[in-house]
Amino acid sequence: MRTSKKDLEQYISTLNKSVNLKRIDGFKPYYELDCAYDGYKLVVINNKSRGNTEISDRMTAKELYAFIRAYLAGFETAQSKKAFRAWNTTYKSLDPSLCNGIT
């Protein structure tokens, strides 16, 4: 299947909805697709003057799609571990055998 620019933009929209970036000086950062030189990269727009931070190197659309999937999966894993820790501290009587290696 071919990955188009539109596919990447839709996936980045999903990423923006899923990952809650903290406000900096009243500005809410967001992820954006940077296109140039026949390649794509993921950046975060940091401020009103459109300063950005590169999240990925420049790559093909298909490679960036896979990168964003992995990036989003990492955030979801971190959130589930954070939720587990909060739950675990609330319920001190948790049986350690139920943790399955999550610390």
CYANA upper distance limits for C-alpha pairs under 8 A (distance plus 0.5 A):
  2 ARG  CA     62 LYS  CA      7.83
  3 THR  CA      7 ASP  CA      6.63
  3 THR  CA      8 LEU  CA      7.90
  3 THR  CA     61 ALA  CA      6.30
  3 THR  CA     62 LYS  CA      5.91
  3 THR  CA     65 TYR  CA      8.06
  4 SER  CA      8 LEU  CA      7.06
  4 SER  CA     61 ALA  CA      7.05
  5 LYS  CA      9 GLU  CA      6.71
  5 LYS  CA     61 ALA  CA      7.46
  6 LYS  CA     10 GLN  CA      6.70
  7 ASP  CA     11 TYR  CA      6.75
  8 LEU  CA     12 ILE  CA      6.58
  8 LEU  CA     33 LEU  CA      8.03
  8 LEU  CA     61 ALA  CA      7.66
  8 LEU  CA     64 LEU  CA      8.32
  8 LEU  CA     65 TYR  CA      6.78
  9 GLU  CA     13 SER  CA      6.67
  9 GLU  CA     32 GLU  CA      8.34
  9 GLU  CA     33 LEU  CA      7.19
 10 GLN  CA     14 THR  CA      6.94
 11 TYR  CA     15 LEU  CA      6.74
 11 TYR  CA     65 TYR  CA      8.24
 11 TYR  CA     68 ILE  CA      8.28
 12 ILE  CA     16 ASN  CA      6.66
 12 ILE  CA     31 TYR  CA      7.12
 12 ILE  CA     32 GLU  CA      7.21
 12 ILE  CA     33 LEU  CA      7.85
 12 ILE  CA     68 ILE  CA      8.21
 13 SER  CA     17 LYS  CA      6.87
 13 SER  CA     31 TYR  CA      8.49
 14 THR  CA     18 SER  CA      6.61
 15 LEU  CA     19 VAL  CA      6.43
 15 LEU  CA     31 TYR  CA      7.98
 15 LEU  CA     68 ILE  CA      8.48
 15 LEU  CA     72 LEU  CA      7.16
 16 ASN  CA     20 ASN  CA      7.70
 16 ASN  CA     30 TYR  CA      6.70
 16 ASN  CA     31 TYR  CA      6.61
 19 VAL  CA     72 LEU  CA      8.43
 19 VAL  CA     75 PHE  CA      7.80
 21 LEU  CA     28 LYS  CA      7.41
 21 LEU  CA     29 PRO  CA      6.67
 21 LEU  CA     30 TYR  CA      7.62
 22 LYS  CA     28 LYS  CA      7.03
 22 LYS  CA     29 PRO  CA      7.71
 23 ARG  CA     27 PHE  CA      5.75
 23 ARG  CA     28 LYS  CA      4.96
 23 ARG  CA     29 PRO  CA      7.08
 24 ILE  CA     28 LYS  CA      6.93
 24 ILE  CA     29 PRO  CA      7.93
 24 ILE  CA     46 ASN  CA      8.23
 24 ILE  CA     47 ASN  CA      8.11
 27 PHE  CA     46 ASN  CA      8.16
 27 PHE  CA     47 ASN  CA      6.59
 27 PHE  CA     48 LYS  CA      7.37
 28 LYS  CA     46 ASN  CA      8.11
 28 LYS  CA     47 ASN  CA      8.24
 29 PRO  CA     44 VAL  CA      7.00
 29 PRO  CA     45 ILE  CA      5.94
 29 PRO  CA     46 ASN  CA      5.40
 29 PRO  CA     47 ASN  CA      7.20
 30 TYR  CA     44 VAL  CA      5.95
 30 TYR  CA     45 ILE  CA      5.97
 30 TYR  CA     46 ASN  CA      7.74
 31 TYR  CA     42 LEU  CA      7.41
 31 TYR  CA     43 VAL  CA      6.19
 31 TYR  CA     44 VAL  CA      4.89
 31 TYR  CA     45 ILE  CA      6.75
 32 GLU  CA     42 LEU  CA      6.58
 32 GLU  CA     43 VAL  CA      5.95
 32 GLU  CA     44 VAL  CA      6.56
 32 GLU  CA     45 ILE  CA      7.40
 33 LEU  CA     40 TYR  CA      7.31
 33 LEU  CA     41 LYS  CA      6.57
 33 LEU  CA     42 LEU  CA      5.67
 33 LEU  CA     43 VAL  CA      6.89
 34 ASP  CA     40 TYR  CA      6.14
 34 ASP  CA     41 LYS  CA      5.74
 34 ASP  CA     42 LEU  CA      6.67
 34 ASP  CA     43 VAL  CA      7.18
 35 CYS  CA     39 GLY  CA      6.42
 35 CYS  CA     40 TYR  CA      5.19
 35 CYS  CA     41 LYS  CA      7.23
 36 ALA  CA     40 TYR  CA      7.05
 38 ASP  CA     60 THR  CA      8.27
 39 GLY  CA     58 ARG  CA      6.10
 39 GLY  CA     59 MET  CA      5.69
 39 GLY  CA     60 THR  CA      5.80
 39 GLY  CA     61 ALA  CA      7.57
 40 TYR  CA     58 ARG  CA      5.65
 40 TYR  CA     59 MET  CA      5.89
 40 TYR  CA     60 THR  CA      6.58
 40 TYR  CA     61 ALA  CA      6.76
 40 TYR  CA     64 LEU  CA      7.47
 41 LYS  CA     54 GLU  CA      7.96
 41 LYS  CA     55 ILE  CA      7.96
 41 LYS  CA     56 SER  CA      6.00
 41 LYS  CA     57 ASP  CA      6.25
 41 LYS  CA     58 ARG  CA      5.18
 41 LYS  CA     59 MET  CA      6.87
 41 LYS  CA     64 LEU  CA      7.31
 42 LEU  CA     54 GLU  CA      6.83
 42 LEU  CA     55 ILE  CA      5.90
 42 LEU  CA     56 SER  CA      5.87
 42 LEU  CA     57 ASP  CA      8.21
 42 LEU  CA     64 LEU  CA      8.18
 43 VAL  CA     52 ASN  CA      6.69
 43 VAL  CA     53 THR  CA      5.97
 43 VAL  CA     54 GLU  CA      4.96
 43 VAL  CA     55 ILE  CA      5.67
 43 VAL  CA     56 SER  CA      7.61
 44 VAL  CA     52 ASN  CA      5.80
 44 VAL  CA     53 THR  CA      5.72
 44 VAL  CA     54 GLU  CA      7.10
 44 VAL  CA     55 ILE  CA      7.52
 45 ILE  CA     50 ARG  CA      6.09
 45 ILE  CA     51 GLY  CA      6.29
 45 ILE  CA     52 ASN  CA      4.91
 45 ILE  CA     53 THR  CA      7.23
 46 ASN  CA     50 ARG  CA      6.99
 46 ASN  CA     51 GLY  CA      5.99
 46 ASN  CA     52 ASN  CA      5.84
 46 ASN  CA     53 THR  CA      7.63
 47 ASN  CA     51 GLY  CA      6.18
 47 ASN  CA     52 ASN  CA      8.15
 59 MET  CA     63 GLU  CA      6.59
 59 MET  CA     64 LEU  CA      6.63
 60 THR  CA     64 LEU  CA      6.66
 61 ALA  CA     65 TYR  CA      6.59
 62 LYS  CA     66 ALA  CA      6.95
 63 GLU  CA     67 PHE  CA      6.67
 64 LEU  CA     68 ILE  CA      6.57
 65 TYR  CA     69 ARG  CA      6.78
 66 ALA  CA     70 ALA  CA      6.81
 67 PHE  CA     71 TYR  CA      6.57
 68 ILE  CA     72 LEU  CA      6.51
 69 ARG  CA     73 ALA  CA      6.63
 70 ALA  CA     74 GLY  CA      6.70
 71 TYR  CA     75 PHE  CA      7.09
 72 LEU  CA     76 GLU  CA      6.77
 73 ALA  CA     77 THR  CA      6.60
 74 GLY  CA     78 ALA  CA      6.68
 75 PHE  CA     79 GLN  CA      6.64
 76 GLU  CA     80 SER  CA      6.68
 77 THR  CA     81 LYS  CA      6.73
 78 ALA  CA     82 LYS  CA      6.61
 79 GLN  CA     83 ALA  CA      6.58
 80 SER  CA     84 PHE  CA      6.54
 81 LYS  CA     85 ARG  CA      6.64
 81 LYS  CA    102 ILE  CA      7.72
 81 LYS  CA    103 THR  CA      8.34
 82 LYS  CA     86 ALA  CA      6.80
 83 ALA  CA     87 TRP  CA      6.65
 84 PHE  CA     88 ASN  CA      6.40
 85 ARG  CA     89 THR  CA      6.64
 85 ARG  CA    103 THR  CA      8.14
 86 ALA  CA     90 THR  CA      6.85
 87 TRP  CA     91 TYR  CA      6.76
 88 ASN  CA     92 LYS  CA      6.81
 88 ASN  CA     94 LEU  CA      7.25
 94 LEU  CA     98 LEU  CA      8.13
 95 ASP  CA     99 CYS  CA      8.13
 99 CYS  CA    103 THR  CA      8.13
